[in-house]
Amino acid sequence: MTEATTPPPCPVCGKPMVQAYRPFCSRRCADIDLGRWFTGQYRVPADNDFNDMDENHTRRVDPDEEVG
Ligand SMILES: [Zn+2]
């Protein structure tokens, strides 16, 4: 009983895959994946997503505005 190969990680969260929910680790991840397909997120490049997030992150209010 030696495990020569390890199951591929869950494509959603990266946890070890569970046979019952393969190729995912849980039903939740399977649902998430399905939802992505429905919302078309799979077609959006990751770069785009990061750009959006970056914009939100770098956008902060100037604390100096209150000074005066
Ligand atoms: Zn998962």
N, CA, C, O and the ligand as a Tripos MOL2 file, in Angstrom:
@<TRIPOS>MOLECULE
protein
  273   271    69     0     0
PROTEIN
NO_CHARGES

@<TRIPOS>ATOM
      1 N           0.8370   -1.2100    0.0000 N.3       1 MET1
      2 CA          0.0000    0.0000    0.0000 C.3       1 MET1
      3 C           0.8660    1.2530    0.0000 C.2       1 MET1
      4 O           0.9920    1.9350    1.0170 O.2       1 MET1
      5 N           1.4340    1.5330   -1.0990 N.am      2 THR2
      6 CA          2.2550    2.7360   -1.1850 C.3       2 THR2
      7 C           1.6220    3.7090   -2.1760 C.2       2 THR2
      8 O           1.1810    3.3430   -3.2660 O.2       2 THR2
      9 N           1.6010    4.9250   -1.7530 N.am      3 GLU3
     10 CA          1.0230    5.9370   -2.6450 C.3       3 GLU3
     11 C           2.1020    6.4840   -3.5530 C.2       3 GLU3
     12 O           2.8960    7.3380   -3.1580 O.2       3 GLU3
     13 N           2.1210    5.9870   -4.7570 N.am      4 ALA4
     14 CA          3.1430    6.4430   -5.6880 C.3       4 ALA4
     15 C           2.8280    7.8490   -6.1700 C.2       4 ALA4
     16 O           3.7190    8.6780   -6.3590 O.2       4 ALA4
     17 N           1.5540    8.0940   -6.3610 N.am      5 THR5
     18 CA          1.1920    9.4200   -6.8570 C.3       5 THR5
     19 C           0.2050   10.0860   -5.9070 C.2       5 THR5
     20 O          -0.6870    9.4420   -5.3550 O.2       5 THR5
     21 N           0.3820   11.3520   -5.7370 N.am      6 THR6
     22 CA         -0.5370   12.1050   -4.8930 C.3       6 THR6
     23 C          -1.6140   12.7150   -5.7720 C.2       6 THR6
     24 O          -1.3390   13.1640   -6.8850 O.2       6 THR6
     25 N          -2.8190   12.7310   -5.2790 N.am      7 PRO7
     26 CA         -3.9070   13.3050   -6.0650 C.3       7 PRO7
     27 C          -3.6660   14.7800   -6.3240 C.2       7 PRO7
     28 O          -3.0890   15.4770   -5.4890 O.2       7 PRO7
     29 N          -4.1010   15.2500   -7.4660 N.am      8 PRO8
     30 CA         -3.9040   16.6790   -7.7830 C.3       8 PRO8
     31 C          -4.6780   17.5520   -6.8130 C.2       8 PRO8
     32 O          -5.7400   17.1570   -6.3300 O.2       8 PRO8
     33 N          -4.1630   18.7160   -6.5310 N.am      9 PRO9
     34 CA         -4.8340   19.6050   -5.5710 C.3       9 PRO9
     35 C          -6.1220   20.1660   -6.1400 C.2       9 PRO9
     36 O          -6.3040   20.2500   -7.3540 O.2       9 PRO9
     37 N          -6.9980   20.5430   -5.2470 N.am     10 CYS10
     38 CA         -8.2640   21.1520   -5.6410 C.3      10 CYS10
     39 C          -7.9790   22.4200   -6.4440 C.2      10 CYS10
     40 O          -7.2460   23.2890   -5.9740 O.2      10 CYS10
     41 N          -8.5410   22.5410   -7.6370 N.am     11 PRO11
     42 CA         -8.2660   23.7070   -8.4890 C.3      11 PRO11
     43 C          -8.8280   24.9990   -7.9040 C.2      11 PRO11
     44 O          -8.4830   26.0930   -8.3510 O.2      11 PRO11
     45 N          -9.6830   24.8680   -6.9160 N.am     12 VAL12
     46 CA        -10.3100   26.0630   -6.3470 C.3      12 VAL12
     47 C          -9.5070   26.6010   -5.1800 C.2      12 VAL12
     48 O          -9.1830   27.7880   -5.1370 O.2      12 VAL12
     49 N          -9.1820   25.7260   -4.2250 N.am     13 CYS13
     50 CA         -8.5220   26.2110   -3.0170 C.3      13 CYS13
     51 C          -7.1420   25.6050   -2.8370 C.2      13 CYS13
     52 O          -6.3700   26.0670   -1.9960 O.2      13 CYS13
     53 N          -6.8140   24.5680   -3.6200 N.am     14 GLY14
     54 CA         -5.4760   24.0080   -3.5420 C.3      14 GLY14
     55 C          -5.3230   22.9100   -2.5150 C.2      14 GLY14
     56 O          -4.2310   22.3650   -2.3550 O.2      14 GLY14
     57 N          -6.3860   22.5730   -1.8190 N.am     15 LYS15
     58 CA         -6.3110   21.4900   -0.8450 C.3      15 LYS15
     59 C          -6.3050   20.1530   -1.5780 C.2      15 LYS15
     60 O          -6.6960   20.0690   -2.7420 O.2      15 LYS15
     61 N          -5.8600   19.1170   -0.8870 N.am     16 PRO16
     62 CA         -5.8420   17.7910   -1.5230 C.3      16 PRO16
     63 C          -7.2370   17.3750   -1.9820 C.2      16 PRO16
     64 O          -8.2350   17.5750   -1.2910 O.2      16 PRO16
     65 N          -7.2610   16.7910   -3.1680 N.am     17 MET17
     66 CA         -8.5330   16.4070   -3.7520 C.3      17 MET17
     67 C          -9.1910   15.2730   -2.9780 C.2      17 MET17
     68 O          -8.5060   14.4140   -2.4230 O.2      17 MET17
     69 N         -10.5000   15.2730   -2.9420 N.am     18 VAL18
     70 CA        -11.2580   14.1980   -2.3110 C.3      18 VAL18
     71 C         -11.9930   13.4320   -3.3960 C.2      18 VAL18
     72 O         -12.6910   14.0030   -4.2350 O.2      18 VAL18
     73 N         -11.8120   12.1230   -3.3510 N.am     19 GLN19
     74 CA        -12.3790   11.2970   -4.4120 C.3      19 GLN19
     75 C         -13.8570   11.5930   -4.6510 C.2      19 GLN19
     76 O         -14.3030   11.6860   -5.7950 O.2      19 GLN19
     77 N         -14.6040   11.7400   -3.5720 N.am     20 ALA20
     78 CA        -16.0510   11.9170   -3.7050 C.3      20 ALA20
     79 C         -16.4020   13.1960   -4.4470 C.2      20 ALA20
     80 O         -17.4740   13.3050   -5.0430 O.2      20 ALA20
     81 N         -15.4960   14.1570   -4.4070 N.am     21 TYR21
     82 CA        -15.8160   15.4550   -5.0170 C.3      21 TYR21
     83 C         -14.8250   15.8240   -6.1010 C.2      21 TYR21
     84 O         -14.7450   16.9810   -6.5130 O.2      21 TYR21
     85 N         -14.0650   14.8320   -6.5670 N.am     22 ARG22
     86 CA        -13.0190   15.1470   -7.5330 C.3      22 ARG22
     87 C         -13.5770   15.8990   -8.7250 C.2      22 ARG22
     88 O         -14.7150   15.6550   -9.1260 O.2      22 ARG22
     89 N         -12.8070   16.8020   -9.2960 N.am     23 PRO23
     90 CA        -11.4100   17.0330   -8.8760 C.3      23 PRO23
     91 C         -11.3060   18.0410   -7.7530 C.2      23 PRO23
     92 O         -10.2580   18.6610   -7.5730 O.2      23 PRO23
     93 N         -12.3590   18.2120   -7.0070 N.am     24 PHE24
     94 CA        -12.3390   19.2090   -5.9480 C.3      24 PHE24
     95 C         -12.1440   18.5410   -4.5980 C.2      24 PHE24
     96 O         -12.0630   17.3160   -4.5100 O.2      24 PHE24
     97 N         -12.0680   19.3510   -3.5450 N.am     25 CYS25
     98 CA        -11.8350   18.8080   -2.2150 C.3      25 CYS25
     99 C         -13.1390   18.7480   -1.4390 C.2      25 CYS25
    100 O         -13.2320   18.0790   -0.4090 O.2      25 CYS25
    101 N         -14.1340   19.4450   -1.9350 N.am     26 SER26
    102 CA        -15.4050   19.4670   -1.2140 C.3      26 SER26
    103 C         -16.5090   19.9230   -2.1480 C.2      26 SER26
    104 O         -16.2540   20.4440   -3.2330 O.2      26 SER26
    105 N         -17.7010   19.7240   -1.7210 N.am     27 ARG27
    106 CA        -18.8280   20.1320   -2.5560 C.3      27 ARG27
    107 C         -18.8520   21.6480   -2.7120 C.2      27 ARG27
    108 O         -19.2710   22.1780   -3.7410 O.2      27 ARG27
    109 N         -18.4010   22.3200   -1.6830 N.am     28 ARG28
    110 CA        -18.3840   23.7790   -1.7280 C.3      28 ARG28
    111 C         -17.4900   24.2760   -2.8720 C.2      28 ARG28
    112 O         -17.8520   25.1790   -3.6260 O.2      28 ARG28
    113 N         -16.3280   23.6630   -2.9690 N.am     29 CYS29
    114 CA        -15.4060   24.0740   -4.0240 C.3      29 CYS29
    115 C         -15.9860   23.7350   -5.3930 C.2      29 CYS29
    116 O         -15.8230   24.4940   -6.3480 O.2      29 CYS29
    117 N         -16.6520   22.6110   -5.4810 N.am     30 ALA30
    118 CA        -17.2780   22.2420   -6.7420 C.3      30 ALA30
    119 C         -18.3190   23.2820   -7.1290 C.2      30 ALA30
    120 O         -18.4360   23.6590   -8.2950 O.2      30 ALA30
    121 N         -19.0560   23.7300   -6.1550 N.am     31 ASP31
    122 CA        -20.0760   24.7490   -6.4180 C.3      31 ASP31
    123 C         -19.4270   26.0580   -6.8460 C.2      31 ASP31
    124 O         -19.8990   26.7400   -7.7550 O.2      31 ASP31
    125 N         -18.3530   26.3830   -6.1790 N.am     32 ILE32
    126 CA        -17.6530   27.6250   -6.5130 C.3      32 ILE32
    127 C         -17.1780   27.5810   -7.9540 C.2      32 ILE32
    128 O         -17.3120   28.5440   -8.7080 O.2      32 ILE32
    129 N         -16.6130   26.4220   -8.3180 N.am     33 ASP33
    130 CA        -16.1150   26.2730   -9.6810 C.3      33 ASP33
    131 C         -17.2540   26.4140  -10.6770 C.2      33 ASP33
    132 O         -17.1320   27.0890  -11.6990 O.2      33 ASP33
    133 N         -18.3500   25.7670  -10.3580 N.am     34 LEU34
    134 CA        -19.5060   25.8330  -11.2420 C.3      34 LEU34
    135 C         -19.9850   27.2710  -11.3700 C.2      34 LEU34
    136 O         -20.3300   27.7300  -12.4590 O.2      34 LEU34
    137 N         -20.0000   27.9610  -10.2630 N.am     35 GLY35
    138 CA        -20.4440   29.3470  -10.2790 C.3      35 GLY35
    139 C         -19.5470   30.1980  -11.1490 C.2      35 GLY35
    140 O         -20.0130   31.1220  -11.8150 O.2      35 GLY35
    141 N         -18.2750   29.8930  -11.1480 N.am     36 ARG36
    142 CA        -17.3450   30.6610  -11.9680 C.3      36 ARG36
    143 C         -17.6770   30.5000  -13.4330 C.2      36 ARG36
    144 O         -17.6440   31.4480  -14.2170 O.2      36 ARG36
    145 N         -17.9970   29.2740  -13.7730 N.am     37 TRP37
    146 CA        -18.3350   29.0260  -15.1740 C.3      37 TRP37
    147 C         -19.5730   29.8200  -15.5620 C.2      37 TRP37
    148 O         -19.6510   30.3950  -16.6480 O.2      37 TRP37
    149 N         -20.5150   29.8390  -14.6680 N.am     38 PHE38
    150 CA        -21.7780   30.5210  -14.9780 C.3      38 PHE38
    151 C         -21.5730   32.0190  -15.0920 C.2      38 PHE38
    152 O         -22.1420   32.6680  -15.9700 O.2      38 PHE38
    153 N         -20.7650   32.5600  -14.2090 N.am     39 THR39
    154 CA        -20.5670   34.0030  -14.2250 C.3      39 THR39
    155 C         -19.5100   34.4170  -15.2350 C.2      39 THR39
    156 O         -19.2890   35.6060  -15.4680 O.2      39 THR39
    157 N         -18.8500   33.4090  -15.8420 N.am     40 GLY40
    158 CA        -17.8890   33.7230  -16.8980 C.3      40 GLY40
    159 C         -16.5670   34.2070  -16.3590 C.2      40 GLY40
    160 O         -15.7720   34.7930  -17.0930 O.2      40 GLY40
    161 N         -16.3180   33.9670  -15.0740 N.am     41 GLN41
    162 CA        -15.0620   34.4390  -14.5140 C.3      41 GLN41
    163 C         -13.8720   33.7020  -15.1010 C.2      41 GLN41
    164 O         -12.7460   34.1980  -15.0910 O.2      41 GLN41
    165 N         -14.1410   32.5130  -15.6120 N.am     42 TYR42
    166 CA        -13.0380   31.7250  -16.1630 C.3      42 TYR42
    167 C         -12.4590   32.3780  -17.4070 C.2      42 TYR42
    168 O         -11.3070   32.1300  -17.7640 O.2      42 TYR42
    169 N         -13.2380   33.1950  -18.0540 N.am     43 ARG43
    170 CA        -12.7740   33.8200  -19.2890 C.3      43 ARG43
    171 C         -11.9800   35.0800  -18.9940 C.2      43 ARG43
    172 O         -11.2450   35.5780  -19.8460 O.2      43 ARG43
    173 N         -12.1320   35.5890  -17.7880 N.am     44 VAL44
    174 CA        -11.4150   36.8070  -17.4450 C.3      44 VAL44
    175 C         -10.0030   36.4670  -16.9990 C.2      44 VAL44
    176 O          -9.8150   35.6660  -16.0830 O.2      44 VAL44
    177 N          -9.0300   37.0590  -17.6290 N.am     45 PRO45
    178 CA         -7.6410   36.7920  -17.2250 C.3      45 PRO45
    179 C          -7.3770   37.2780  -15.8110 C.2      45 PRO45
    180 O          -7.9480   38.2700  -15.3590 O.2      45 PRO45
    181 N          -6.5140   36.5710  -15.1330 N.am     46 ALA46
    182 CA         -6.2240   36.9000  -13.7340 C.3      46 ALA46
    183 C          -5.6250   38.2970  -13.6410 C.2      46 ALA46
    184 O          -5.8220   39.0060  -12.6540 O.2      46 ALA46
    185 N          -4.8970   38.6800  -14.6730 N.am     47 ASP47
    186 CA         -4.2670   39.9870  -14.6570 C.3      47 ASP47
    187 C          -5.2950   41.0970  -14.4850 C.2      47 ASP47
    188 O          -5.0870   42.0640  -13.7530 O.2      47 ASP47
    189 N          -6.3890   40.9250  -15.1730 N.am     48 ASN48
    190 CA         -7.4450   41.9260  -15.1000 C.3      48 ASN48
    191 C          -7.9490   42.0610  -13.6740 C.2      48 ASN48
    192 O          -8.1740   43.1600  -13.1670 O.2      48 ASN48
    193 N          -8.1150   40.9210  -13.0550 N.am     49 ASP49
    194 CA         -8.6230   40.9070  -11.6950 C.3      49 ASP49
    195 C          -7.6760   41.6530  -10.7550 C.2      49 ASP49
    196 O          -8.1010   42.4340   -9.9040 O.2      49 ASP49
    197 N          -6.4050   41.3930  -10.9310 N.am     50 PHE50
    198 CA         -5.4270   42.0150  -10.0600 C.3      50 PHE50
    199 C          -5.4230   43.5250  -10.2430 C.2      50 PHE50
    200 O          -5.3030   44.2860   -9.2830 O.2      50 PHE50
    201 N          -5.5560   43.9310  -11.4780 N.am     51 ASN51
    202 CA         -5.5800   45.3560  -11.7490 C.3      51 ASN51
    203 C          -6.7170   46.0330  -10.9970 C.2      51 ASN51
    204 O          -6.5630   47.1050  -10.4120 O.2      51 ASN51
    205 N          -7.8430   45.3730  -11.0360 N.am     52 ASP52
    206 CA         -9.0160   45.9320  -10.3720 C.3      52 ASP52
    207 C          -8.7700   46.0570   -8.8740 C.2      52 ASP52
    208 O          -9.0820   47.0750   -8.2570 O.2      52 ASP52
    209 N          -8.2020   44.9960   -8.3050 N.am     53 MET53
    210 CA         -7.9640   44.9790   -6.8770 C.3      53 MET53
    211 C          -6.9310   46.0270   -6.5000 C.2      53 MET53
    212 O          -7.0490   46.6910   -5.4700 O.2      53 MET53
    213 N          -5.9180   46.1700   -7.3450 N.am     54 ASP54
    214 CA         -4.8530   47.1090   -7.0520 C.3      54 ASP54
    215 C          -5.4190   48.5280   -6.9770 C.2      54 ASP54
    216 O          -5.0600   49.3240   -6.1090 O.2      54 ASP54
    217 N          -6.2980   48.8040   -7.9000 N.am     55 GLU55
    218 CA         -6.8820   50.1350   -7.9320 C.3      55 GLU55
    219 C          -7.6060   50.4300   -6.6220 C.2      55 GLU55
    220 O          -7.5460   51.5350   -6.0810 O.2      55 GLU55
    221 N          -8.2810   49.4140   -6.1430 N.am     56 ASN56
    222 CA         -9.0170   49.5830   -4.8990 C.3      56 ASN56
    223 C          -8.0720   49.7540   -3.7220 C.2      56 ASN56
    224 O          -8.3350   50.5060   -2.7840 O.2      56 ASN56
    225 N          -6.9630   49.0320   -3.8040 N.am     57 HIS57
    226 CA         -6.0390   49.0300   -2.6760 C.3      57 HIS57
    227 C          -5.2790   50.3470   -2.5670 C.2      57 HIS57
    228 O          -5.0720   50.8750   -1.4750 O.2      57 HIS57
    229 N          -4.8720   50.8600   -3.7180 N.am     58 THR58
    230 CA         -4.0520   52.0680   -3.6940 C.3      58 THR58
    231 C          -4.9160   53.3080   -3.4830 C.2      58 THR58
    232 O          -4.4180   54.4090   -3.2490 O.2      58 THR58
    233 N          -6.1950   53.0950   -3.5730 N.am     59 ARG59
    234 CA         -7.0870   54.2450   -3.4460 C.3      59 ARG59
    235 C          -7.4030   54.4940   -1.9690 C.2      59 ARG59
    236 O          -8.2290   53.7920   -1.3860 O.2      59 ARG59
    237 N          -6.7820   55.4390   -1.3930 N.am     60 ARG60
    238 CA         -7.0680   55.7310    0.0090 C.3      60 ARG60
    239 C          -7.2690   57.2310    0.2060 C.2      60 ARG60
    240 O          -6.8280   58.0550   -0.5960 O.2      60 ARG60
    241 N          -7.9300   57.5420    1.2710 N.am     61 VAL61
    242 CA         -8.2520   58.9470    1.5270 C.3      61 VAL61
    243 C          -7.0550   59.6430    2.1400 C.2      61 VAL61
    244 O          -6.3510   59.0770    2.9750 O.2      61 VAL61
    245 N          -6.8390   60.8340    1.7310 N.am     62 ASP62
    246 CA         -5.7230   61.5930    2.2750 C.3      62 ASP62
    247 C          -6.0500   62.0630    3.6890 C.2      62 ASP62
    248 O          -7.0190   62.7920    3.8980 O.2      62 ASP62
    249 N          -5.2430   61.6460    4.6500 N.am     63 PRO63
    250 CA         -5.5120   62.0600    6.0470 C.3      63 PRO63
    251 C          -5.2380   63.5350    6.2490 C.2      63 PRO63
    252 O          -5.7390   64.1360    7.1990 O.2      63 PRO63
    253 N          -4.4530   64.1220    5.3700 N.am     64 ASP64
    254 CA         -4.1180   65.5460    5.5250 C.3      64 ASP64
    255 C          -5.3150   66.4420    5.2920 C.2      64 ASP64
    256 O          -5.3240   67.6170    5.6560 O.2      64 ASP64
    257 N          -6.3030   65.8670    4.6870 N.am     65 GLU65
    258 CA         -7.4580   66.6920    4.3220 C.3      65 GLU65
    259 C          -8.1300   67.2950    5.5570 C.2      65 GLU65
    260 O          -8.7160   68.3770    5.5090 O.2      65 GLU65
    261 N          -8.0230   66.5620    6.6570 N.am     66 GLU66
    262 CA         -8.6850   67.0330    7.8740 C.3      66 GLU66
    263 C          -7.8840   68.1260    8.5750 C.2      66 GLU66
    264 O          -8.4090   68.8700    9.4020 O.2      66 GLU66
    265 N          -6.5930   68.2050    8.2220 N.am     67 VAL67
    266 CA         -5.7150   69.1720    8.8760 C.3      67 VAL67
    267 C          -6.1170   70.5920    8.4800 C.2      67 VAL67
    268 O          -6.4090   70.8570    7.3140 O.2      67 VAL67
    269 N          -6.1290   71.4690    9.4190 N.am     68 GLY68
    270 CA         -6.4550   72.8490    9.0640 C.3      68 GLY68
    271 C          -7.2150   73.4250   10.1330 C.2      68 GLY68
    272 O          -7.6040   74.5900   10.0560 O.2      68 GLY68
    273 ZN        -11.1830   23.0090   -2.5220 Zn       69 ZN69
@<TRIPOS>BOND
     1     1     2 1
     2     2     3 1
     3     3     4 2
     4     3     5 am
     5     5     6 1
     6     6     7 1
     7     7     8 2
     8     7     9 am
     9     9    10 1
    10    10    11 1
    11    11    12 2
    12    11    13 am
    13    13    14 1
    14    14    15 1
    15    15    16 2
    16    15    17 am
    17    17    18 1
    18    18    19 1
    19    19    20 2
    20    19    21 am
    21    21    22 1
    22    22    23 1
    23    23    24 2
    24    23    25 am
    25    25    26 1
    26    26    27 1
    27    27    28 2
    28    27    29 am
    29    29    30 1
    30    30    31 1
    31    31    32 2
    32    31    33 am
    33    33    34 1
    34    34    35 1
    35    35    36 2
    36    35    37 am
    37    37    38 1
    38    38    39 1
    39    39    40 2
    40    39    41 am
    41    41    42 1
    42    42    43 1
    43    43    44 2
    44    43    45 am
    45    45    46 1
    46    46    47 1
    47    47    48 2
    48    47    49 am
    49    49    50 1
    50    50    51 1
    51    51    52 2
    52    51    53 am
    53    53    54 1
    54    54    55 1
    55    55    56 2
    56    55    57 am
    57    57    58 1
    58    58    59 1
    59    59    60 2
    60    59    61 am
    61    61    62 1
    62    62    63 1
    63    63    64 2
    64    63    65 am
    65    65    66 1
    66    66    67 1
    67    67    68 2
    68    67    69 am
    69    69    70 1
    70    70    71 1
    71    71    72 2
    72    71    73 am
    73    73    74 1
    74    74    75 1
    75    75    76 2
    76    75    77 am
    77    77    78 1
    78    78    79 1
    79    79    80 2
    80    79    81 am
    81    81    82 1
    82    82    83 1
    83    83    84 2
    84    83    85 am
    85    85    86 1
    86    86    87 1
    87    87    88 2
    88    87    89 am
    89    89    90 1
    90    90    91 1
    91    91    92 2
    92    91    93 am
    93    93    94 1
    94    94    95 1
    95    95    96 2
    96    95    97 am
    97    97    98 1
    98    98    99 1
    99    99   100 2
   100    99   101 am
   101   101   102 1
   102   102   103 1
   103   103   104 2
   104   103   105 am
   105   105   106 1
   106   106   107 1
   107   107   108 2
   108   107   109 am
   109   109   110 1
   110   110   111 1
   111   111   112 2
   112   111   113 am
   113   113   114 1
   114   114   115 1
   115   115   116 2
   116   115   117 am
   117   117   118 1
   118   118   119 1
   119   119   120 2
   120   119   121 am
   121   121   122 1
   122   122   123 1
   123   123   124 2
   124   123   125 am
   125   125   126 1
   126   126   127 1
   127   127   128 2
   128   127   129 am
   129   129   130 1
   130   130   131 1
   131   131   132 2
   132   131   133 am
   133   133   134 1
   134   134   135 1
   135   135   136 2
   136   135   137 am
   137   137   138 1
   138   138   139 1
   139   139   140 2
   140   139   141 am
   141   141   142 1
   142   142   143 1
   143   143   144 2
   144   143   145 am
   145   145   146 1
   146   146   147 1
   147   147   148 2
   148   147   149 am
   149   149   150 1
   150   150   151 1
   151   151   152 2
   152   151   153 am
   153   153   154 1
   154   154   155 1
   155   155   156 2
   156   155   157 am
   157   157   158 1
   158   158   159 1
   159   159   160 2
   160   159   161 am
   161   161   162 1
   162   162   163 1
   163   163   164 2
   164   163   165 am
   165   165   166 1
   166   166   167 1
   167   167   168 2
   168   167   169 am
   169   169   170 1
   170   170   171 1
   171   171   172 2
   172   171   173 am
   173   173   174 1
   174   174   175 1
   175   175   176 2
   176   175   177 am
   177   177   178 1
   178   178   179 1
   179   179   180 2
   180   179   181 am
   181   181   182 1
   182   182   183 1
   183   183   184 2
   184   183   185 am
   185   185   186 1
   186   186   187 1
   187   187   188 2
   188   187   189 am
   189   189   190 1
   190   190   191 1
   191   191   192 2
   192   191   193 am
   193   193   194 1
   194   194   195 1
   195   195   196 2
   196   195   197 am
   197   197   198 1
   198   198   199 1
   199   199   200 2
   200   199   201 am
   201   201   202 1
   202   202   203 1
   203   203   204 2
   204   203   205 am
   205   205   206 1
   206   206   207 1
   207   207   208 2
   208   207   209 am
   209   209   210 1
   210   210   211 1
   211   211   212 2
   212   211   213 am
   213   213   214 1
   214   214   215 1
   215   215   216 2
   216   215   217 am
   217   217   218 1
   218   218   219 1
   219   219   220 2
   220   219   221 am
   221   221   222 1
   222   222   223 1
   223   223   224 2
   224   223   225 am
   225   225   226 1
   226   226   227 1
   227   227   228 2
   228   227   229 am
   229   229   230 1
   230   230   231 1
   231   231   232 2
   232   231   233 am
   233   233   234 1
   234   234   235 1
   235   235   236 2
   236   235   237 am
   237   237   238 1
   238   238   239 1
   239   239   240 2
   240   239   241 am
   241   241   242 1
   242   242   243 1
   243   243   244 2
   244   243   245 am
   245   245   246 1
   246   246   247 1
   247   247   248 2
   248   247   249 am
   249   249   250 1
   250   250   251 1
   251   251   252 2
   252   251   253 am
   253   253   254 1
   254   254   255 1
   255   255   256 2
   256   255   257 am
   257   257   258 1
   258   258   259 1
   259   259   260 2
   260   259   261 am
   261   261   262 1
   262   262   263 1
   263   263   264 2
   264   263   265 am
   265   265   266 1
   266   266   267 1
   267   267   268 2
   268   267   269 am
   269   269   270 1
   270   270   271 1
   271   271   272 2
@<TRIPOS>SUBSTRUCTURE
     1 MET1         2 RESIDUE 1 A MET
     2 THR2         6 RESIDUE 1 A THR
     3 GLU3        10 RESIDUE 1 A GLU
     4 ALA4        14 RESIDUE 1 A ALA
     5 THR5        18 RESIDUE 1 A THR
     6 THR6        22 RESIDUE 1 A THR
     7 PRO7        26 RESIDUE 1 A PRO
     8 PRO8        30 RESIDUE 1 A PRO
     9 PRO9        34 RESIDUE 1 A PRO
    10 CYS10       38 RESIDUE 1 A CYS
    11 PRO11       42 RESIDUE 1 A PRO
    12 VAL12       46 RESIDUE 1 A VAL
    13 CYS13       50 RESIDUE 1 A CYS
    14 GLY14       54 RESIDUE 1 A GLY
    15 LYS15       58 RESIDUE 1 A LYS
    16 PRO16       62 RESIDUE 1 A PRO
    17 MET17       66 RESIDUE 1 A MET
    18 VAL18       70 RESIDUE 1 A VAL
    19 GLN19       74 RESIDUE 1 A GLN
    20 ALA20       78 RESIDUE 1 A ALA
    21 TYR21       82 RESIDUE 1 A TYR
    22 ARG22       86 RESIDUE 1 A ARG
    23 PRO23       90 RESIDUE 1 A PRO
    24 PHE24       94 RESIDUE 1 A PHE
    25 CYS25       98 RESIDUE 1 A CYS
    26 SER26      102 RESIDUE 1 A SER
    27 ARG27      106 RESIDUE 1 A ARG
    28 ARG28      110 RESIDUE 1 A ARG
    29 CYS29      114 RESIDUE 1 A CYS
    30 ALA30      118 RESIDUE 1 A ALA
    31 ASP31      122 RESIDUE 1 A ASP
    32 ILE32      126 RESIDUE 1 A ILE
    33 ASP33      130 RESIDUE 1 A ASP
    34 LEU34      134 RESIDUE 1 A LEU
    35 GLY35      138 RESIDUE 1 A GLY
    36 ARG36      142 RESIDUE 1 A ARG
    37 TRP37      146 RESIDUE 1 A TRP
    38 PHE38      150 RESIDUE 1 A PHE
    39 THR39      154 RESIDUE 1 A THR
    40 GLY40      158 RESIDUE 1 A GLY
    41 GLN41      162 RESIDUE 1 A GLN
    42 TYR42      166 RESIDUE 1 A TYR
    43 ARG43      170 RESIDUE 1 A ARG
    44 VAL44      174 RESIDUE 1 A VAL
    45 PRO45      178 RESIDUE 1 A PRO
    46 ALA46      182 RESIDUE 1 A ALA
    47 ASP47      186 RESIDUE 1 A ASP
    48 ASN48      190 RESIDUE 1 A ASN
    49 ASP49      194 RESIDUE 1 A ASP
    50 PHE50      198 RESIDUE 1 A PHE
    51 ASN51      202 RESIDUE 1 A ASN
    52 ASP52      206 RESIDUE 1 A ASP
    53 MET53      210 RESIDUE 1 A MET
    54 ASP54      214 RESIDUE 1 A ASP
    55 GLU55      218 RESIDUE 1 A GLU
    56 ASN56      222 RESIDUE 1 A ASN
    57 HIS57      226 RESIDUE 1 A HIS
    58 THR58      230 RESIDUE 1 A THR
    59 ARG59      234 RESIDUE 1 A ARG
    60 ARG60      238 RESIDUE 1 A ARG
    61 VAL61      242 RESIDUE 1 A VAL
    62 ASP62      246 RESIDUE 1 A ASP
    63 PRO63      250 RESIDUE 1 A PRO
    64 ASP64      254 RESIDUE 1 A ASP
    65 GLU65      258 RESIDUE 1 A GLU
    66 GLU66      262 RESIDUE 1 A GLU
    67 VAL67      266 RESIDUE 1 A VAL
    68 GLY68      270 RESIDUE 1 A GLY
    69 ZN69       273 GROUP 0 **** ****
